Amino acid sequence: MTKRQAPATSNKGAMNADAPSIAIAALSWIAADGAMMSRFCALSGIEPAQIRQAATEPGFLAGVMDFILAHEPTLIRFCADNDLEPGIVQEAAMRLSGGAVPGPGDFV
């Protein structure tokens, strides 16, 4: 099984389009697991019945990504189940939160 790799050159337009898709996939992945959904709701303070409305709020998808990134076993499982590298998930989270994503030659 081949993992998707970050592009060797900066392709910010394509990655911007992918960031919401990755976050939506993460939300679907969370919702498919009852225990994970319970943990997400407990940590976010959102009731399951409020998720659909909350998803329309600015910053919600960034919060979903923060949830995935905050717990390494969750991140690893999400990546394995969705054929993604953790760096791609982290980059998507940074884009959704409005943070700068380092490009080739940038120092971090």
C-alpha positions in Angstrom: 0.0 0.0 0.0 1.5 3.3 -1.1 1.1 6.4 1.1 0.4 9.8 -0.4 3.5 12.0 -0.1 3.7 15.7 0.1 4.6 17.2 -3.3 8.3 17.9 -3.8 7.5 21.4 -4.9 5.0 23.8 -3.4 1.6 23.3 -4.8 -0.3 25.5 -2.4 -3.5 25.8 -4.5 -4.0 22.0 -4.7 -3.2 21.5 -1.0 -5.7 24.3 0.0 -8.4 22.4 -1.9 -7.4 19.2 -0.1 -7.3 20.6 3.4 -11.1 20.8 3.8 -11.5 17.4 2.1 -9.1 15.8 4.6 -10.9 17.5 7.5 -14.3 16.3 6.2 -12.8 12.8 5.9 -11.5 13.1 9.5 -15.0 14.1 10.7 -16.6 11.2 8.9 -13.9 8.8 10.3 -14.6 10.1 13.9 -18.4 9.8 13.4 -18.0 6.1 12.3 -16.5 5.1 15.6 -18.8 5.5 18.6 -16.0 5.7 21.2 -14.1 8.2 19.1 -17.2 10.3 18.5 -17.9 10.3 22.3 -14.4 11.4 23.0 -14.6 14.2 20.3 -17.9 15.5 21.8 -16.5 15.4 25.3 -13.4 17.3 24.4 -15.1 19.8 22.1 -18.1 20.4 24.2 -20.4 19.8 21.2 -23.4 17.5 21.5 -23.8 14.9 18.7 -27.0 16.7 17.6 -25.1 19.9 17.2 -22.4 18.6 14.9 -24.2 19.4 11.7 -24.7 23.0 12.7 -21.2 23.4 14.2 -19.7 22.1 11.0 -20.9 25.3 9.3 -19.0 27.5 11.7 -15.6 29.0 10.8 -12.8 27.1 12.5 -14.8 23.9 13.1 -12.8 21.9 10.5 -9.6 23.2 12.0 -10.9 22.0 15.4 -11.5 18.5 13.9 -7.9 18.4 12.7 -6.6 19.6 16.1 -8.5 16.7 17.7 -6.9 14.2 15.3 -3.4 15.7 15.8 -3.7 16.0 19.6 -3.5 12.2 20.2 -0.8 10.4 18.3 -2.6 7.0 18.3 -5.6 8.7 16.8 -3.5 10.4 14.2 -1.7 7.1 13.3 -5.0 5.2 13.0 -6.6 8.0 10.9 -3.6 8.1 8.6 -3.5 4.3 8.2 -7.3 4.1 7.5 -7.1 6.9 5.0 -3.8 6.2 3.3 -2.3 9.5 4.4 1.1 10.5 5.8 0.9 12.4 9.1 2.7 15.4 7.6 -0.1 15.8 5.1 -2.7 15.8 7.9 -0.6 18.3 9.9 -0.2 20.6 6.8 -4.0 20.4 6.2 -4.6 21.4 9.8 -2.2 24.4 9.5 -3.9 25.5 6.3 -7.4 25.3 7.9 -6.2 27.3 11.0 -4.8 30.0 8.8 -1.2 29.2 9.7 1.7 29.5 7.4 2.9 26.2 5.9 6.7 26.1 5.4 7.7 25.6 1.8 10.9 24.3 0.2 13.8 26.3 1.6 11.9 27.8 4.5 13.4 27.4 8.0 11.2 26.3 10.8 
